[in-house]
Amino acid sequence: MQGQMKSNWKKVKLSDICDVRDGTHDSPKRTAEGSFLITSKHIKGGKIDLSSAYKISVKDFDMVNRRSKVDQWDILLSMIGTIGEVCIVKEKPDFAIKNVGLIKTNDEILSLYLYYYLKAPTAQSDIIARLKGTTQQYLSLGEIRSFPISIPQDDRVMRKITKILSSIDDKIELNNKINRNLETQAQAIFKSWFIDFEPFKNGKFIDSELGKIPEGWSIDRLGSVCECVLGGTPSRSHKEYWEGNIPWINSGKTNEFRVISPSEFISDEALKKSATKFLPKKTTILAITGATLGKISLLEIDACANQSVVGILENDYLPYEYIYRYVSHNIEKITSHQTGGAQQHINKDNIKNFHIILPPKFELKRYKMLVEHLYNEITTLVFQSRFLSQLRDTLLPKLMSGEIDVSDIAV
């Protein structure tokens, strides 16, 4: 690690302190039933993403596990394609692995320590330095086994380091769990009010092009009641456009639960002289092309966006709590207008022309008063989690190098 290693620390090879293997190199066939097969691309941000994983048969699952069975507290390390992503298996697993490094310690504390160690910037740099291959780079099993690890001589120090870092991660995970619950509550209230019309059951209903709606309500195009803004990308050939302090996002940000940080920053001149547009916080953003087509998020910061993003702005009549939820509920209908070959897309007019149910203003105010605290709490927690993530990332290299001495800290 950085700097001179402390005298009460030692450097070892990874294989000296744990069993290092890798997953199968075969390609088991996809099946409708069975267990998931995880590859390097499924390890993202310290977690396993099953959204694009496929299942394999019980027979193939058992065959893979004869050599590389994953157990609780094992560490997985991506080693081909996407390289250097680390995940610790905290629950009893039900998946097999292919072309993934498998680090087995049989010790929860050591596993947590190695997980954080491998995520530290210096370890990540060491991983990159050990890559092989030209067309597709990879990290060999031999390089993983010989990977240098600095560990404290005193197990109590290791325990304290892992406690500090895991406590921060546990709080972040708790915040995420609370936010999922708050989001579920907000979805349920919206559905009750504006899909099932439960608070209005005893009133009179009228026919509309979207079915029966309460009397006094109406239908209009989204673009007639909201400003729909298409983003743009300032020219990369103008260096001065990318040396500012105005947040700018690409369509990948729509994958995020809430957008709390930019992809890049642009200048005032870029905003004035390019197609990008300013979007205030609480704007509902929708990706209109490519792999992110149909992904929706909510801006928690003021930002500009690229040409693959349409922003739908709130106004005095329609609050963001209604717009965001209405668009989210109807996203499949909105994207049903997609066109194109390899690059499917919709356009801004598809969004502007989409029909929206319009309750009376006083009903929208009642709804906003009911759900506003849910959205405010979500906002508070996502920014708190960002702060905790930054704190963890600041502490991580200092703890792993011994720069911060925890021996006398009570944890």
URLIN-V554026 format. One record per residue. N is the residue number from 1. RES is the residue in one letter. PHI is phi in degrees with one decimal (* if undefined). OMEGA is omega in radians with two decimals (* if undefined). D_FIRST is the distance of its C-alpha to the first C-alpha in whole Angstrom. Layout:
n=<N,N>
res=<RES,RES>
phi=<PHI,PHI>
omega=<OMEGA,OMEGA>
d_first=<D_FIRST,D_FIRST>
//
This chain:
n=<1,2,3,4,5,6,7,8,9,10,11,12,13,14,15,16,17,18,19,20,21,22,23,24,25,26,27,28,29,30,31,32,33,34,35,36,37,38,39,40,41,42,43,44,45,46,47,48,49,50,51,52,53,54,55,56,57,58,59,60,61,62,63,64,65,66,67,68,69,70,71,72,73,74,75,76,77,78,79,80,81,82,83,84,85,86,87,88,89,90,91,92,93,94,95,96,97,98,99,100,101,102,103,104,105,106,107,108,109,110,111,112,113,114,115,116,117,118,119,120,121,122,123,124,125,126,127,128,129,130,131,132,133,134,135,136,137,138,139,140,141,142,143,144,145,146,147,148,149,150,151,152,153,154,155,156,157,158,159,160,161,162,163,164,165,166,167,168,169,170,171,172,173,174,175,176,177,178,179,180,181,182,183,184,185,186,187,188,189,190,191,192,193,194,195,196,197,198,199,200,201,202,203,204,205,206,207,208,209,210,211,212,213,214,215,216,217,218,219,220,221,222,223,224,225,226,227,228,229,230,231,232,233,234,235,236,237,238,239,240,241,242,243,244,245,246,247,248,249,250,251,252,253,254,255,256,257,258,259,260,261,262,263,264,265,266,267,268,269,270,271,272,273,274,275,276,277,278,279,280,281,282,283,284,285,286,287,288,289,290,291,292,293,294,295,296,297,298,299,300,301,302,303,304,305,306,307,308,309,310,311,312,313,314,315,316,317,318,319,320,321,322,323,324,325,326,327,328,329,330,331,332,333,334,335,336,337,338,339,340,341,342,343,344,345,346,347,348,349,350,351,352,353,354,355,356,357,358,359,360,361,362,363,364,365,366,367,368,369,370,371,372,373,374,375,376,377,378,379,380,381,382,383,384,385,386,387,388,389,390,391,392,393,394,395,396,397,398,399,400,401,402,403,404,405,406,407,408,409,410,411>
res=<M,Q,G,Q,M,K,S,N,W,K,K,V,K,L,S,D,I,C,D,V,R,D,G,T,H,D,S,P,K,R,T,A,E,G,S,F,L,I,T,S,K,H,I,K,G,G,K,I,D,L,S,S,A,Y,K,I,S,V,K,D,F,D,M,V,N,R,R,S,K,V,D,Q,W,D,I,L,L,S,M,I,G,T,I,G,E,V,C,I,V,K,E,K,P,D,F,A,I,K,N,V,G,L,I,K,T,N,D,E,I,L,S,L,Y,L,Y,Y,Y,L,K,A,P,T,A,Q,S,D,I,I,A,R,L,K,G,T,T,Q,Q,Y,L,S,L,G,E,I,R,S,F,P,I,S,I,P,Q,D,D,R,V,M,R,K,I,T,K,I,L,S,S,I,D,D,K,I,E,L,N,N,K,I,N,R,N,L,E,T,Q,A,Q,A,I,F,K,S,W,F,I,D,F,E,P,F,K,N,G,K,F,I,D,S,E,L,G,K,I,P,E,G,W,S,I,D,R,L,G,S,V,C,E,C,V,L,G,G,T,P,S,R,S,H,K,E,Y,W,E,G,N,I,P,W,I,N,S,G,K,T,N,E,F,R,V,I,S,P,S,E,F,I,S,D,E,A,L,K,K,S,A,T,K,F,L,P,K,K,T,T,I,L,A,I,T,G,A,T,L,G,K,I,S,L,L,E,I,D,A,C,A,N,Q,S,V,V,G,I,L,E,N,D,Y,L,P,Y,E,Y,I,Y,R,Y,V,S,H,N,I,E,K,I,T,S,H,Q,T,G,G,A,Q,Q,H,I,N,K,D,N,I,K,N,F,H,I,I,L,P,P,K,F,E,L,K,R,Y,K,M,L,V,E,H,L,Y,N,E,I,T,T,L,V,F,Q,S,R,F,L,S,Q,L,R,D,T,L,L,P,K,L,M,S,G,E,I,D,V,S,D,I,A,V>
phi=<*,-64.7,75.4,-78.7,-69.4,-62.3,-66.4,-94.8,-118.9,-135.4,-110.9,-134.0,-84.3,-56.2,-70.7,-74.5,-118.3,-160.1,-90.2,-115.1,-133.0,-142.3,-78.6,-63.0,-105.8,-80.2,-125.5,-58.1,-72.3,-70.0,-132.0,-73.8,-120.7,129.9,-118.2,-72.2,-108.9,-102.0,-117.9,-57.5,-69.4,-89.7,-97.5,-138.3,58.6,81.8,-131.7,-99.8,-101.6,-88.7,-60.4,-114.3,-81.7,-118.8,-98.0,-124.0,-68.5,-59.3,-62.5,-66.6,-58.6,-65.7,-66.7,-62.6,-73.6,-63.5,-103.6,-143.0,-70.5,-92.8,-119.9,-58.9,75.6,-72.0,-112.1,-108.4,-130.6,-67.9,-131.8,-149.3,75.4,-82.3,-120.1,96.9,-73.2,-122.7,-141.1,-108.6,-89.0,-89.5,-112.9,-62.1,-83.4,-136.4,-151.1,-110.4,-126.2,-132.0,53.1,-128.2,-68.5,-122.8,-114.5,-113.5,-115.0,57.6,-150.3,-59.7,-66.2,-63.0,-62.0,-62.3,-62.3,-66.2,-58.0,-70.4,-60.0,-70.5,-85.1,-65.5,-55.0,-67.7,-63.4,-63.6,-65.7,-62.6,-62.6,-61.3,-66.9,-99.8,-68.6,-125.9,92.9,-115.5,-62.5,-133.5,-75.3,-152.2,-109.7,-74.4,-61.1,-61.9,-67.1,-66.6,-63.7,-93.6,-62.8,-77.6,-127.9,-97.0,-132.3,-71.0,-65.5,-92.3,-60.4,-67.0,-67.5,-59.0,-62.3,-67.2,-60.7,-66.5,-65.2,-61.2,-71.5,-70.4,-64.0,-66.3,-63.9,-63.8,-67.1,-61.8,-64.8,-63.5,-58.7,-62.9,-65.5,-62.4,-65.0,-61.9,-66.5,-62.8,-64.6,-62.6,-61.7,-63.2,-62.2,-65.1,-66.3,-60.4,-60.7,-60.9,-79.2,-115.3,-112.9,-92.9,55.2,-60.4,-69.4,-117.0,-56.6,-85.4,-92.8,-84.4,-116.2,-125.0,-77.9,-145.0,-67.2,-107.4,102.9,-74.4,-133.9,-59.5,-60.9,94.3,-92.7,-145.3,-124.7,-151.7,-76.8,-56.2,-69.6,-83.8,-117.4,-135.2,-81.9,-110.1,-118.8,-91.3,-81.8,-163.6,-116.1,-60.0,-60.1,-73.0,-75.5,-101.0,-57.0,-66.3,-70.7,-113.0,-128.1,-127.8,-129.8,-94.3,-61.0,-138.6,-120.3,-100.7,-67.9,-60.2,-66.5,-69.0,-73.7,-84.3,-55.5,-139.4,-91.3,-119.9,-151.5,-83.2,-77.2,-151.3,-122.4,-123.9,-97.9,-58.5,-63.4,-63.6,-64.8,-74.9,-110.7,-130.0,-80.7,-66.0,-129.1,-82.0,-121.4,-73.2,-59.1,80.5,-75.7,-79.4,-114.0,-135.2,-80.0,-114.6,-154.8,69.2,-64.5,-96.5,-50.0,88.9,-76.6,-129.2,-148.0,-127.7,-72.6,-106.8,-136.0,-70.0,-161.4,-99.2,-141.1,-86.4,-75.0,-96.6,-127.2,-111.5,-103.1,-115.6,-90.6,-75.6,-150.4,-62.7,-89.2,-102.3,-78.1,-60.7,-61.4,-85.5,-59.8,-57.9,-73.5,-65.3,-64.9,-61.0,-67.1,-107.9,-62.0,-65.7,-68.4,-64.0,-82.1,-66.6,-89.6,-63.1,-134.3,107.9,-93.0,-66.1,-112.9,-65.3,-159.4,-119.3,-125.0,-61.1,-65.5,-58.7,-75.9,-62.2,-87.7,-70.9,-81.3,-130.1,-77.4,-117.9,-71.5,-61.3,-58.6,-68.3,-72.3,-65.2,-65.6,-61.9,-63.2,-60.7,-61.9,-74.1,-107.0,-56.0,-65.7,-65.0,-68.2,-64.8,-66.7,-59.2,-58.7,-58.2,-72.6,-68.4,-74.2,-63.1,-65.5,-63.4,-61.9,-64.7,-63.3,-65.9,-63.0,-59.4,-67.6,-74.3,-72.6,-51.8,-66.7,-72.6,-71.5,-75.5,-99.9,82.1,-61.4,-96.5,-87.7,-101.5,-59.4,-104.0,-91.3,-85.3,-122.5>
omega=<-3.04,3.08,3.14,-3.09,3.14,-3.07,3.14,3.03,3.09,3.12,-3.12,2.97,-3.11,-3.11,3.09,-3.02,3.11,3.12,-3.09,3.13,2.96,-3.11,-3.13,3.03,3.08,3.13,3.13,-3.09,3.07,3.09,3.13,-3.12,3.11,-3.12,-3.09,3.00,-3.07,3.05,-3.08,-3.07,-3.13,3.09,-3.04,3.03,3.11,-3.13,3.07,-3.14,-3.08,-2.99,-3.13,3.14,3.07,-3.08,3.07,-3.06,3.08,-3.14,3.13,3.10,-3.14,-3.13,3.11,-3.05,3.05,-3.08,-2.97,3.11,3.13,3.12,3.07,-3.14,2.95,3.08,3.07,-3.12,3.13,-2.98,3.09,-3.09,2.99,-2.97,3.04,3.05,-3.05,3.11,3.04,-3.07,-3.06,3.13,3.11,-3.01,3.02,3.11,3.04,-3.07,3.08,3.11,3.11,3.07,-3.11,-3.09,-3.04,-3.10,-3.02,-3.09,-3.06,-3.09,3.12,3.11,3.12,3.14,-3.12,3.09,-3.13,3.14,-3.09,3.09,-3.09,-3.06,-3.11,3.09,3.11,3.08,3.10,3.11,-3.13,-3.13,-3.08,-3.11,3.08,3.10,3.14,-3.14,3.05,-3.10,-3.14,3.05,-3.05,3.10,3.12,3.12,3.10,-3.12,-3.11,-3.06,-3.09,-3.14,3.02,-3.14,3.11,3.11,-3.08,-3.14,3.14,3.09,3.09,-3.14,-3.14,3.12,-3.13,3.12,3.14,-3.07,-3.11,3.08,3.09,3.13,3.12,3.11,3.09,3.14,3.08,3.08,3.13,3.13,3.10,-3.13,3.08,3.11,3.12,3.12,3.10,3.09,-3.13,3.10,-3.09,3.13,3.11,-3.13,-3.14,-3.06,-2.87,3.04,3.14,3.11,-3.04,3.13,-3.03,-3.05,-3.06,3.12,3.13,3.12,3.11,3.09,3.05,3.13,3.08,-3.11,-3.11,3.09,3.13,3.11,-3.11,3.06,-3.12,3.10,3.06,3.06,-3.13,-3.12,3.12,-3.08,3.13,3.01,3.12,-2.96,3.05,-3.13,3.12,-3.13,3.06,-3.12,3.10,-3.14,3.07,-3.10,-3.09,3.11,-3.03,3.14,-3.11,-3.12,3.09,3.14,3.12,-3.10,2.96,-3.04,3.10,-3.14,3.13,3.05,-3.04,-3.14,2.99,3.14,-3.08,3.11,-3.10,2.97,3.13,3.07,3.08,-3.08,3.05,-3.13,3.11,3.13,-3.12,-2.95,3.11,-3.09,-3.12,-3.09,3.11,3.11,3.13,3.09,-3.05,3.00,3.01,-3.13,-3.05,3.08,-3.01,-3.11,3.00,-3.04,-3.11,-3.10,3.10,3.09,-3.05,3.01,-3.11,3.11,3.00,3.07,2.94,-3.11,2.91,-3.10,3.11,-3.01,3.08,-3.09,2.97,3.07,3.11,-2.98,3.03,3.09,-3.08,-3.13,-3.07,3.12,-3.12,-3.14,3.10,-3.11,-3.09,-3.09,-3.14,3.13,3.12,-3.11,-3.04,-3.01,3.13,3.10,-3.13,-3.09,3.10,3.13,-3.06,3.11,3.11,3.14,-3.13,-3.09,3.11,-3.13,2.88,3.12,-3.09,-3.12,3.07,3.14,-3.13,-3.07,3.14,-3.08,-3.10,3.06,-3.07,3.05,3.03,-3.07,-3.10,3.08,3.09,3.09,3.10,3.13,-3.14,3.12,-3.11,-3.00,-3.02,-3.10,3.10,-3.12,3.11,3.12,3.08,3.13,3.14,-3.05,3.14,3.10,3.05,3.12,3.08,3.10,3.14,3.09,3.12,3.10,3.12,-3.10,3.06,-3.12,-2.98,-3.10,-3.13,3.10,-3.06,3.10,-3.08,3.12,3.00,-3.11,-3.09,-3.02,-3.11,3.14,3.08,-3.13,*>
d_first=<0,4,7,8,7,10,13,14,11,11,9,12,13,14,18,18,18,19,22,21,24,25,28,31,32,35,37,39,42,42,44,46,45,42,38,36,34,30,28,25,27,28,24,24,22,21,25,27,30,33,35,35,35,38,39,40,43,43,43,40,38,39,38,35,34,35,32,30,31,28,29,28,24,23,20,21,19,21,21,24,25,23,20,17,19,18,21,21,25,26,30,32,32,35,33,32,29,30,27,24,21,22,20,22,21,25,23,22,20,18,18,17,14,13,15,13,9,11,12,9,9,6,7,11,10,9,13,15,14,15,19,22,25,27,30,28,24,22,20,21,21,20,17,16,17,15,12,9,8,7,10,12,15,18,18,20,16,15,19,18,15,17,20,19,17,20,23,22,22,25,27,26,28,31,31,31,34,36,36,37,40,41,41,43,46,46,47,49,51,51,53,55,56,56,57,59,60,61,61,64,66,69,70,71,69,70,70,67,65,62,65,66,65,66,69,68,65,64,63,61,59,55,55,59,57,53,52,50,48,46,43,42,39,40,40,36,38,39,35,37,37,33,33,34,33,35,34,34,34,34,36,33,33,36,34,32,34,34,33,31,29,30,29,30,32,35,37,41,42,41,42,46,46,44,45,43,44,43,42,42,40,42,43,43,41,42,41,44,43,40,38,38,42,43,40,40,38,39,38,37,36,38,37,39,38,39,42,41,41,44,44,47,48,49,52,55,56,54,51,47,47,50,49,46,47,50,48,46,49,51,48,49,52,51,49,52,53,50,51,50,49,45,44,46,47,49,50,50,54,53,51,54,57,56,58,57,59,60,60,62,60,61,60,56,56,57,54,52,52,52,48,47,45,43,42,41,39,37,36,35,33,31,30,29,27,26,25,23,21,20,19,17,15,15,14,11,8,9,10,7,5,9,10,13,15,17,18,22,22,24,24>
//
